[in-house]
Amino acid sequence: MVKIGNISIPTFPLLLAPMEDVSDPPFRIICRELGADFVFTEFISAEGLIRNVDKSVQKLDIYPEERPVGIQIFGGEIDSMLECARIVERANPEILDINYGCPVSKVVCKGGGAGILKDIDKMEKMTREIVKSTHLPVTVKTRLGWDSESIRIEEVALRLQDAGIKALTIHARTRYQMYQGESDWTWIQKVKSHPDIEIPIFGNGDVSSGEKAHFNRITYDPDGIMIGRAAIGYPWIFREIKHFFKTGTRLPPPSLKERIEICKRHLLMEVEWKGEKSAIREMRRHYSNYFKSLQDFKPIRMKLVTAENLTDMLGIFEQIEETYYTQNL
């Protein structure tokens, strides 16, 4: 087992990354059912939570069947982050995670996310204060550094460990890279192999198959892997990685019947949780992967991403089943 404070999760866990408008309760539940060992919420703005903004408050929702779960917060001001942490405690997650890695400009420009990589002293101070303020195990997700000239991830890991965090996830890119270029997991290996590192180190970046997960596991020796973009519209990625770990072979992809069933269920759960309008809009990012490999799918995909109500959406699912019945059912 891997210990994160007083929380135990399976050896070499697969974690669902915190992704805005993706890692919400319905999707987290589905990923848990399909093999994710631990899931994180969408990142929550400290300022939004303090101001009681509806969307931020809603992100605190946790369903029993998705536990264990970590709530991730971000912000650039220590006082706001401390107040946010106190609010998060009331939602009773297993873990409180701090986002020091989001590269998006609207987050970075306020000193949140990867913006704090320019001020490691502040990062350490903020982390230490949050750890002291809460009974929850505190973890961090960050990047290698601001750019290739300022990578200090080994120092950061040691200072955050000293500040009291219980685990560290490293996205193996700099902020400058955003999501471009290849991730460099050699830095994860350097952190993990450092003689003074005692906390679990999880790797993140470009893991999109069982083969890639296995290669990173045996080559760079992380304590687990966090999956982000590869899970969007394809929650089976967790099941497939675990199958490869166990057998060394690829698991056949889900049938069209299973993809339709899971996608439809995902949509209905989203409608129940956030309402029809928001659910239909935010599900659009998932459809390409839910139905990847279907021939001549573009016309139907256009219907999926332009439909405005649940009745039309369910009709499109029926059309997919009828059109591709002989392909993969």
ZIPELIN-V526555 format. One record per helix or strand of 3 or more residues. SS is the DSSP state (H for helix, E for strand). FROM is the first residue (numbers start at 0). LEN is the number of residues. Records with the same first field share a line. If there is no record, write none. Layout:
# ZIPELIN-V526555
SS->FROM-LEN, FROM-LEN
This chain:
# ZIPELIN-V526555
E->1-3, 6-3, 12-4, 37-3, 68-6, 94-6, 136-7, 166-5, 199-5, 223-4
H->24-9, 45-5, 53-5, 63-3, 77-14, 104-4, 112-6, 119-14, 152-11, 185-8, 209-11, 228-3, 236-11, 255-19, 275-15, 297-9, 309-14, 324-4
